Structures are given as C-alpha cells and as structure tokens.
Amino acid sequence: MSSRDELREHLVRTRIAGDVATPRENNLDHYASLAHRDSHYTFGLTVEQPWSFRDVLALMAKSAGVSADPKHRYGQDTIDPELTIDALDAMADRIAAVLERPAPTVMLATGHPTGLLAIHLELARFLRERGARLLTPAEGWSYWGQAFGRKRVIRYLGDVAMLDDRGGFVHTHDAAPMQAMLASLGDERPDLVIADHGWAGAAGEAGVPTVGFADSNDPALFVGEAEGKIDVVVPLDDNVLPRYYEPLVNRLVTRASRVR
C-alpha cells in the first residue's frame, strides 16, 4: 500500500482530487438542482431535511472540499485529497467489518462504467477471494426511461451491475435499476452495497448498508450520508483514466484485508 503522502500526490497529479476537471459552475448548478429536489439529482434518496442551496454548498465544502465561497461561481473547483483518503479508509473499515461475518453477501453496481468500473471490478475480485457471496439479482431486467427514450437492461460484468443500452454500458443517475434488484431479492437483503449514483442512493434509501463514490457535482450521496442513509461516501473525480484508480483500490483492499 502506498503511504498516505504518496497517495495524496497521486490523487492530485491525476486530478482524482485537488484541482479536478469538474468546473465550479457545474457543481453549483447541480447543488441548486438538488436543493430544488430535481429527481435526476436526488439519486433515489428522499431528502428529509430542508436542504437549501447554501446548505448543500456548505456540506460539499465540509465533505468533499469544494470552495465554500458562494461568490466563487466560475472556474476551478477542488476536492480535498485528505478527505478522499479519510473516506477510503472508512470504506475499507466498513468492508472489513462485513467480511468478519460468515458468508457475507455483497452487491456492486456502477453508473460510471468509463471510470469507476475499474474500482468495482477489483473490489468484486477481492470480495470473492475473501469468501463473500456476490449477489447478481434482476439480470436482464429492463425499463424505458423518459430521459433517453429507449430500453435499458441490467447486465453484469464480473458481478458488477451496470446498464446496457444497445450493446454498450452507459452512464446513469437512475435509481430504478437498484430498486428492481432489491425487489427481486424479496425479503433477502445484502450485508453491503458498494455503488455510486442512483445505484447507491436507492440502496441507502431502502435501508441497506451502503458505501459509495461520488464526484463533486453529485451532492445527493453526501446528503444521504449526512442524513444517515449512506454509511461512507468517497469524494473523487469519477471519470479519470481507469488505471489511475489502482492506488485507491490497493489502499482499500490492503486495509480491508486486516480482518480480525
């Protein structure tokens, strides 16, 4: 495992954290959309508290490290690499606790196959090696979405759920696929869900223990964490080159391997 200093340098150099690619104006637009309860930005979570735009901005400054200044409306924004590393360690500890159980069950899903799939695939491999049973419910379930106007289907790669659209895995914020996966399980519930976007939001909303990843323009999971519905959210840029995430995965699995 890389030292904390080495990982911090890597996060900043690859722009997983530090000066990230997501522009400030995009962040603020998404914070306002969540404050107005736009369902595209709530990720399947029922927001319980009266989060205003200023409240969301303050939370994102605290949890992700974006600029807290509401007058900073354009240009560069940031993710604090220290917060990223702290959250990675908290996620690893949560995974380790689940692995202490006999034959734990886990579900993994991603709405960002061009980036975060690299993390999920390695976590899936690690979990299988550690004796976890990876659940793959509702494979082949499909639905029509108003936003894209055609059918999308749940498919799995390496036990990681994603949406297939005409032969390609696609980016999605939708909560409906995870809702369908949980419904297909009936009374069974996984011991842990590792996910992002609406996959994580829907799981947390259903009361399933959930950890996830979120970019600085995706405030819903951080709100879910603040309200106690999501256990851990790791702030990071969710669409850098997949190979750049390798040191993060190494830290996760090394720490999570320390099961008592």
C-alpha positions, 0 to 999 in steps of 0.5 A: 500500500502506498503511504498516505503522502504518496497517495495524496500526490497521486490523487492530485497529479491525476486530478482524482482530487485537488484541482479536478476537471469538474468546473465550479459552475457545474457543481453549483448548478447541480447543488441548486438542482438538488436543493430544488429536489430535481429527481435526476439529482436526488439519486433515489434518496428522499431528502428529509431535511430542508436542504437549501442551496447554501446548505448543500454548498456548505456540506460539499465544502465540509465533505468533499472540499469544494470552495465554500465561497458562494461568490466563487461561481466560475472556474476551478473547483477542488476536492480535498485529497485528505478527505478522499483518503479519510473516506477510503479508509472508512470504506475499507473499515466498513468492508472489513467489518462485513467480511468478519461475518460468515458468508457475507453477501455483497452487491456492486453496481456502477453508473460510471462504467468509463471510470469507476468500473475499474474500482468495482471490478477489483473490489468484486475480485477481492470480495470473492477471494475473501469468501463473500457471496456476490449477489447478481439479482434482476439480470436482464431486467429492463425499463424505458426511461423518459430521459433517453427514450429507449430500453435499458437492461441490467447486465453484469460484468464480473458481478458488477451491475451496470446498464446496457443500452444497445450493446454498450454500458452507459452512464446513469443517475437512475435509481430504478435499476437498484430498486428492481434488484432489491425487489427481486431479492424479496425479503433477502437483503445484502450485508453491503452495497458498494455503488455510486449514483442512483445505484447507491442512493436507492440502496441507502434509501431502502435501508441497506448498508451502503458505501459509495463514490461520488464526484463533486457535482453529485451532492445527493450521496453526501446528503444521504450520508449526512442524513444517515442513509449512506454509511461512507461516501468517497469524494473523487473525480469519477471519470479519470483514466481507469488505471489511475484508480489502482492506488485507491483500490490497493489502499482499500483492499490492503486495509480491508484485508486486516480482518480480525 
